[in-house]
Structure formats: structure tokens, C-alpha cells
Amino acid sequence: MKIIDAHSHLWLRQDTSWNGMRITPLPNGRSMFLGEERQMLPPFMIDGRNTAEVFVSNMNYAQVSAAVVVQEFIDGQQNEYLDIVRRQYHDRFFVCGMADYLHPGFYAEAADLIDSGFPGIAIPAHRIITDKKRVMLNSDEMMRMFKLMEERGIILSITLADGGTQVPELREVIEECPRLKVAIGHFGMPTVDGWEEQVMLARHDNVVVESGGITWLYNAEFYPFPSAIKAIRKAIDLVGIDKLMWGSDYPRTITAITYRMSYDFILKSDELSDEEKTAFLGENARRFYGFDHLVDLPYVKNMSE
């Protein structure tokens, strides 16, 4: 089985603001996050840098062949760094660019990212709703960008606000751009009422759903996350296993668990068949994102065995 992580993050320095509040790095993997000190990274990542090299080491240990790198406003735009990552690790990462959607003119920014070689564009759509404004996914400038992406074969990675808040807008985008490939993140937020509305968008031909962050959604329950397995089974009933992909939301999730644990609970579950596990953990992402040179990563016995 070749495993692919469909939702991860990388950054050199997390220094930005959102909704009028700052996000800045602190020592020992912590950050000042929207007015609160939080453990943003594992404590051994002491310099606040969340680099490709450390991630590749985690991937190799956990036998994850490739990963999709998305972006989030709370990490700041990382286009410059991720362009380097894209070129240096082209066989391990599918990298998404991100424009500043909160300000007019983002179409030109996205077009430049596409021209520079980014194969995907990420939109943290839950962050384009702030206390002072809301950018609609079906606005004129957004629709221009989506039509350009459809024309150029660029994949959209998007996370939505809770429940059905932005579902009608995204449904209009999907219907207007039927050849646009769309990956909906965070598994529709299955701990929130109405999450099925997001998942059911995957009934459209070119739309899939990935589970980035599902372990933090059920963090209070902890490993082996039985309610996360139930959510996966529910999503299979709604749209079929071929429309679903695993994602870790690395590195934030590994403040509580190891990277391998973020998918190991799926491997060990008796509620999913071997065929469903193979599809969910890698095969669907390989097909959707076009990974064609996945590395072989043999298991290396660790010192605790």
C-alpha cells in the first residue's frame, strides 16, 4: 500500500494576522495564536520552523510516500518557500499556492502563481468570513479565478465554514465549472451539525473530500478515534469510498499524537475493508492529484521494538 497525505502544512515562519489578531512564533514550538498562547508545533521543533526536511523525515518514518501541502491564513502566505519545496521535492509534494482573498486583486495574484508552476490553489474559505467582511465564493472575482483554474487544469483545495454556511456558494462554483477538480478539507467538520452537506458535494463528478484534521476534531476521545471511523463510514454511505481521502493536518495534529498514529487507527480498524483502506489512504489521492512516481519506503524497526 502506498500512503498519501492529502492535507498538510509547511512554513518557514508563522508571522501574520487574521481578523485583526496576531499569530507569531514563540520558543519551544509555541505560538501566540489570536490572543492565546498555544502549542502550535511539537516541543522538539524549538525554532518555530515547520520545514519540508523535518516533514520528509516524519513521512519516511511513517512510510507516507507523498503529501499535499495546502495553505492557511493563520500561517501566513508561504508561496515563496513552497515554490522552493515544489521544485526541490517534486516527487514527494503536491504544493498549493494561496492568494490574499480578503483584498481585491487576488485574481492576478492567483494567475501569477499558476504561471509560476503551482499545480493547485488553496482557499481557507472559513477564514474569508471575518468580523468586518465576508468574501463570497461565487463573487465575480472568485468566479473568474475558478474559470481560469478550470481552463488550466489547476486543482482547488478548499476548507469551508462550519456546516452548510458556504455550501450553496461552492455548489454554484462546481456547477459553473464542472471540469474544476475540487478537494474539500477537514472532512466537512464531522463534529459540527450539517457536515454531511459538505460531504455530499462530492456527488459531483470532480469533487472529493479529505480528512485533514479529523484526529484533532476527536482529540478528546483520542486514539483509536472510534467516532472518526464512524464518520468515515457515514461518508462512505453518502458518496462512496472512491470520493474520500486521508489527510493528517500535519504538523498541528502531531502535538498530541505521532504522525503515524494519524492514519494507523484506520489501518487497525475492523470497520473498514482492506480495499477501502487502500483507497482511502492513498489510491484515491494518487489518482486525483496525479502522483505517478511514488517512492517505496520499507519499514525500519525502531528502538522500542
C-alpha positions as CSV (number, residue, x, y, z in Angstrom):
1,M,0.0,0.0,0.0
2,K,1.3,3.5,-0.9
3,I,0.1,6.1,1.5
4,I,-0.6,9.7,0.6
5,D,-1.4,12.6,2.9
6,A,-3.9,14.8,1.3
7,H,-3.8,17.7,3.8
8,S,-0.6,19.1,5.4
9,H,1.1,22.4,6.1
10,L,4.6,23.8,5.8
11,W,6.1,27.2,6.8
12,L,9.4,28.9,7.4
13,R,8.0,31.5,9.8
14,Q,4.4,31.8,11.1
15,D,4.1,35.6,11.5
16,T,0.8,37.1,10.3
17,S,-2.6,38.3,11.4
18,W,-6.2,37.3,10.8
19,N,-9.4,39.1,11.8
20,G,-7.4,41.8,13.5
21,M,-5.4,39.5,15.7
22,R,-1.8,38.4,15.5
23,I,-0.2,34.9,15.1
24,T,3.5,35.0,15.9
25,P,6.0,32.3,16.9
26,L,7.2,31.7,20.4
27,P,10.0,29.4,21.7
28,N,9.6,25.7,22.0
29,G,7.1,25.2,19.3
30,R,4.5,27.5,20.7
31,S,2.8,30.5,19.1
32,M,0.8,33.5,20.2
33,F,-2.4,32.5,18.4
34,L,-5.3,35.0,18.2
35,G,-4.6,36.3,21.7
36,E,-3.8,33.0,23.3
37,E,-0.6,31.1,23.7
38,R,-0.9,27.7,22.0
39,Q,1.4,24.7,21.4
40,M,1.4,25.0,17.6
41,L,4.2,22.5,16.9
42,P,5.7,19.6,18.8
43,P,8.0,20.9,21.5
44,F,11.1,19.5,19.9
45,M,10.6,21.9,16.9
46,I,12.0,24.6,19.0
47,D,12.7,27.3,16.4
48,G,9.1,27.7,15.1
49,R,10.2,26.4,11.6
50,N,8.0,23.8,10.0
51,T,10.2,22.7,7.2
52,A,10.0,20.2,4.4
53,E,13.1,18.5,5.6
54,V,11.5,17.7,9.0
55,F,8.3,16.6,7.3
56,V,10.1,14.3,4.9
57,S,11.8,12.7,7.9
58,N,8.4,12.1,9.5
59,M,7.0,10.8,6.2
60,N,9.8,8.4,5.8
61,Y,9.5,7.0,9.3
62,A,5.7,6.7,8.9
63,Q,6.0,5.2,5.4
64,V,4.0,8.0,3.8
65,S,5.1,8.3,0.2
66,A,3.8,11.8,-0.7
67,A,1.8,14.7,0.7
68,V,-0.4,17.5,-0.5
69,V,0.7,20.8,1.0
70,V,-2.2,23.3,1.4
71,Q,-2.1,26.8,3.0
72,E,-4.0,28.7,5.7
73,F,-4.2,32.4,6.5
74,I,-3.2,31.7,10.2
75,D,0.2,30.5,8.9
76,G,0.8,33.5,6.6
77,Q,1.3,33.2,2.8
78,Q,4.2,30.8,2.2
79,N,4.2,30.9,-1.6
80,E,7.9,31.8,-1.9
81,Y,9.0,29.0,0.3
82,L,6.6,26.5,-1.1
83,D,7.8,27.2,-4.6
84,I,11.2,26.1,-3.5
85,V,9.7,23.0,-1.9
86,R,7.8,22.2,-5.1
87,R,10.9,22.3,-7.1
88,Q,13.2,20.5,-4.7
89,Y,10.8,17.7,-3.7
90,H,8.7,17.3,-6.8
91,D,8.3,13.5,-6.2
92,R,7.1,13.9,-2.6
93,F,4.9,17.0,-2.5
94,F,1.9,18.4,-4.5
95,V,2.0,22.1,-3.4
96,C,-0.8,24.6,-3.4
97,G,-0.4,28.4,-3.8
98,M,-2.6,30.8,-1.9
99,A,-3.6,34.4,-2.8
100,D,-4.9,37.1,-0.5
101,Y,-8.6,36.6,-1.0
102,L,-9.6,39.2,1.6
103,H,-8.5,42.0,-0.7
104,P,-9.5,42.8,-4.3
105,G,-6.9,41.9,-6.9
106,F,-6.3,38.3,-5.9
107,Y,-7.2,37.1,-9.4
108,A,-4.0,38.5,-10.7
109,E,-2.0,37.0,-7.8
110,A,-3.5,33.6,-8.4
111,A,-2.8,33.8,-12.1
112,D,0.9,34.6,-11.3
113,L,1.0,31.5,-9.0
114,I,-0.4,29.4,-11.8
115,D,2.0,30.8,-14.3
116,S,4.9,30.1,-12.0
117,G,4.0,26.4,-11.8
118,F,1.8,25.8,-8.8
119,P,-0.5,22.9,-9.7
120,G,-3.1,23.7,-7.0
121,I,-4.6,26.7,-5.3
122,A,-5.7,26.6,-1.7
123,I,-8.6,28.6,-0.2
124,P,-9.2,28.6,3.6
125,A,-12.7,29.7,2.9
126,H,-13.7,29.6,6.6
127,R,-11.2,32.5,7.0
128,I,-12.7,34.7,4.4
129,I,-15.6,35.4,6.8
130,T,-14.4,37.9,9.4
131,D,-16.0,40.2,11.9
132,K,-15.8,43.0,9.3
133,K,-16.4,41.4,5.9
134,R,-17.4,38.2,4.0
135,V,-15.9,37.3,0.6
136,M,-18.4,35.2,-1.3
137,L,-17.1,32.2,-3.2
138,N,-19.4,33.0,-6.1
139,S,-18.3,36.6,-6.3
140,D,-17.2,37.9,-9.7
141,E,-13.5,37.8,-9.0
142,M,-13.7,34.4,-7.4
143,M,-15.6,33.0,-10.4
144,R,-13.0,34.5,-12.8
145,M,-10.3,32.7,-10.8
146,F,-12.2,29.4,-10.8
147,K,-12.8,29.5,-14.5
148,L,-9.0,30.2,-15.1
149,M,-8.2,27.2,-12.8
150,E,-10.6,25.0,-14.7
151,E,-9.1,26.1,-18.0
152,R,-5.5,25.5,-16.8
153,G,-6.3,22.2,-15.0
154,I,-5.4,23.6,-11.6
155,I,-6.8,21.8,-8.5
156,L,-8.8,23.7,-5.9
157,S,-8.1,22.7,-2.2
158,I,-10.7,24.3,0.0
159,T,-11.9,24.3,3.6
160,L,-15.4,25.6,4.3
161,A,-17.0,27.3,7.3
162,D,-19.0,25.0,9.6
163,G,-22.0,23.2,8.3
164,G,-23.8,24.4,5.3
165,T,-22.8,28.1,5.6
166,Q,-20.8,28.2,2.3
167,V,-22.2,25.1,0.6
168,P,-24.6,26.9,-1.8
169,E,-21.8,29.2,-2.9
170,L,-19.4,26.3,-3.6
171,R,-22.2,24.3,-5.3
172,E,-22.7,27.2,-7.7
173,V,-18.9,27.2,-8.4
174,I,-19.0,23.4,-9.1
175,E,-22.0,23.7,-11.4
176,E,-20.4,26.7,-13.3
177,C,-17.0,25.0,-13.6
178,P,-17.8,21.3,-14.0
179,R,-14.2,20.3,-15.0
180,L,-12.7,22.1,-12.0
181,K,-11.2,19.4,-9.6
182,V,-12.2,20.3,-6.0
183,A,-10.9,18.8,-2.8
184,I,-13.0,19.7,0.3
185,G,-10.9,19.7,3.5
186,H,-11.4,18.8,7.2
187,F,-13.9,16.1,6.2
188,G,-16.7,18.7,6.3
189,M,-16.1,19.1,10.0
190,P,-18.0,16.0,11.2
191,T,-18.2,17.2,14.8
192,V,-20.5,20.1,13.7
193,D,-24.1,19.8,12.7
194,G,-24.7,19.9,8.9
195,W,-21.3,18.4,8.0
196,E,-23.0,16.0,5.6
197,E,-23.9,18.9,3.3
198,Q,-20.3,19.5,2.6
199,V,-19.6,15.8,2.0
200,M,-22.5,15.4,-0.4
201,L,-20.9,17.9,-2.7
202,A,-18.6,15.0,-3.6
203,R,-21.6,13.5,-5.5
204,H,-20.5,15.9,-8.3
205,D,-18.0,14.3,-10.7
206,N,-14.8,16.2,-10.0
207,V,-15.3,16.7,-6.2
208,V,-13.6,14.8,-3.4
209,V,-13.4,15.1,0.4
210,E,-10.2,14.7,2.5
211,S,-10.0,14.1,6.2
212,G,-7.3,16.7,7.2
213,G,-7.6,17.3,11.0
214,I,-10.1,14.6,11.8
215,T,-7.9,13.4,14.7
216,W,-8.0,16.9,16.4
217,L,-11.7,17.0,15.9
218,Y,-11.9,13.9,18.0
219,N,-8.9,14.7,20.2
220,A,-11.0,14.4,23.4
221,E,-11.8,10.9,22.5
222,F,-8.2,10.1,21.5
223,Y,-6.7,7.1,19.8
224,P,-8.1,4.9,18.2
225,F,-10.7,7.6,17.5
226,P,-13.8,5.3,17.1
227,S,-16.1,8.3,16.3
228,A,-13.7,9.3,13.4
229,I,-14.1,5.8,12.0
230,K,-17.9,6.2,12.3
231,A,-17.7,9.5,10.4
232,I,-15.7,7.8,7.6
233,R,-18.2,5.0,7.4
234,K,-21.0,7.6,7.2
235,A,-19.2,9.5,4.4
236,I,-18.8,6.2,2.5
237,D,-22.5,5.7,2.7
238,L,-23.1,9.2,1.4
239,V,-20.7,9.4,-1.5
240,G,-18.7,6.1,-1.8
241,I,-15.2,5.3,-0.8
242,D,-13.7,6.5,-4.1
243,K,-14.5,10.1,-3.2
244,L,-12.7,10.1,0.1
245,M,-9.0,10.6,1.0
246,W,-6.9,10.6,4.2
247,G,-5.3,13.8,5.4
248,S,-3.3,14.5,8.6
249,D,-3.3,18.3,9.0
250,Y,0.4,18.0,9.9
251,P,2.1,19.5,11.9
252,R,-0.6,20.7,14.3
253,T,-2.1,17.3,14.9
254,I,1.2,15.8,16.0
255,T,1.3,17.9,19.1
256,A,-1.0,15.2,20.6
257,I,-0.1,12.1,18.6
258,T,2.7,10.8,16.4
259,Y,2.4,11.3,12.6
260,R,2.0,7.6,12.1
261,M,-0.9,7.5,14.6
262,S,-2.8,10.0,12.4
263,Y,-3.5,7.1,10.0
264,D,-2.7,4.0,12.0
265,F,-6.1,4.0,13.6
266,I,-7.6,3.5,10.2
267,L,-5.3,0.6,9.3
268,K,-6.2,-1.2,12.6
269,S,-9.9,-0.7,12.3
270,D,-12.2,-3.7,11.8
271,E,-14.9,-1.5,10.4
272,L,-13.2,-0.8,7.0
273,S,-12.2,-3.4,4.4
274,D,-8.7,-3.8,3.1
275,E,-10.0,-2.4,-0.2
276,E,-11.5,0.7,1.5
277,K,-8.3,1.3,3.5
278,T,-6.2,1.1,0.3
279,A,-8.4,3.6,-1.5
280,F,-8.8,6.0,1.4
281,L,-5.1,6.0,2.5
282,G,-3.6,6.5,-0.9
283,E,-5.1,5.2,-4.1
284,N,-7.8,7.9,-4.4
285,A,-5.3,10.7,-3.8
286,R,-2.8,9.2,-6.2
287,R,-5.5,9.2,-8.9
288,F,-6.9,12.6,-8.1
289,Y,-3.6,14.5,-7.8
290,G,-1.8,12.6,-10.5
291,F,1.1,11.2,-8.4
292,D,2.9,8.8,-10.7
293,H,6.3,8.2,-9.1
294,L,5.6,7.3,-5.5
295,V,8.6,6.2,-3.5
296,D,8.9,2.8,-1.8
297,L,9.5,3.2,2.0
298,P,10.3,-0.1,3.7
299,Y,9.6,-0.4,7.4
300,V,12.6,0.2,9.7
301,K,12.4,-1.4,13.1
302,N,12.6,1.2,15.9
303,M,14.4,1.1,19.2
304,S,11.2,0.4,21.2
305,E,10.7,-3.0,19.5
